[in-house]
Amino acid sequence: GILWKANRDGSNPVQLTDSPMQAFLPRWSPDGSQIAFSGGSPGDRVGWGIFVVSSERGGPERILPAYKESQTFPQWSPDGRRMVFNSPTPAESDKVTIYILDLESHQVTAVPGSVGLMGPRWSPDGRYLVAGTIDELNLEIFDFNTQRWSILPQKGIVASPEWSRDSKFVYFRRPLGDRGVFRINVKGGEAERIVDLKEWRDAGWYGRWMALDPTDAPLLLRDIGSDDTYALTLDEK
């Protein structure tokens, strides 16, 4: 749960947060100067919140300290002026809604028709959001031009949707069944397999995690450890 920054080859590691805070799902700001993440501490009455920390030093700050509901899955807009995130739906605490935060005015606005959609991700060209349905069976695309959602039906569970750098494709993981990394055109059609994960052993707290590097190559956490088998003999008395 501690946030670290390092060079791509793993050198020069820098610790950015401290225990007991737990940091998850970090996201770089477009200019690379800050990192946003979902964070919280055990026993925190406010719940999970959006924090931002400088990429050069520690000292995270909570973005919406007075906001009464928890906030998760933060991501910057391409211009760095807004953030999109999930938070519980008013009067329906068992559901979530997607919200957009204006970082200058701190105004929070709900995305129309987003009740029940999880993990919003902003396209690099700024036109779309992608999010998953609560049952993880479909992806939905929000077009800011039309203010409407469209469905990208899937054949099985989908997780960790991410945009290609040209905003034409959505990459995602299929963690169960026909396991792999796939991509689908934002206009629809059949999903294309990019990586076969049939023999892949996931690692990390969030085992369905995936991201893309600047060339659209998938980033995954792999368990390369080993397991031991033990036999326990019970004394009979």
BELMO-V214424 format. One record per backbone hydrogen bond with DSSP energy under -0.5 kcal/mol. CO is the residue of the C=O (numbers start at 1). NH is the residue of the N-H. If there is no record, write none. Layout:
{{CO	NH} {CO	NH}}
//
This chain:
{{1	23} {3	16} {3	17} {5	14} {7	10} {11	7} {14	5} {16	59} {18	21} {22	40} {24	38} {27	36} {29	32} {33	55} {34	29} {35	53} {36	27} {37	51} {38	24} {39	49} {40	22} {41	44} {48	71} {49	39} {49	51} {50	63} {51	37} {52	61} {53	35} {61	52} {64	67} {72	86} {75	84} {77	80} {81	103} {82	77} {83	101} {84	75} {85	99} {86	72} {87	97} {89	92} {92	89} {92	95} {95	89} {96	116} {97	87} {98	111} {99	85} {100	102} {100	109} {101	83} {101	103} {102	106} {107	102} {109	100} {111	114} {114	117} {116	134} {118	132} {121	130} {123	126} {127	144} {128	123} {129	142} {130	121} {131	140} {132	118} {133	136} {136	158} {137	154} {138	133} {139	152} {140	131} {141	143} {141	150} {142	129} {142	144} {143	147} {143	148} {148	143} {150	141} {151	153} {152	139} {154	156} {159	173} {162	171} {164	167} {168	186} {169	164} {169	171} {170	184} {171	162} {172	182} {173	159} {173	175} {174	180} {176	178} {177	179} {179	197} {180	174} {181	194} {181	195} {182	172} {183	192} {184	170} {185	188} {192	183} {195	181} {195	197} {197	200} {200	202} {201	223} {205	207} {206	209} {211	219} {213	216} {217	213} {219	211} {220	222} {221	203} {222	224} {231	233} {232	234} {235	237}}
//
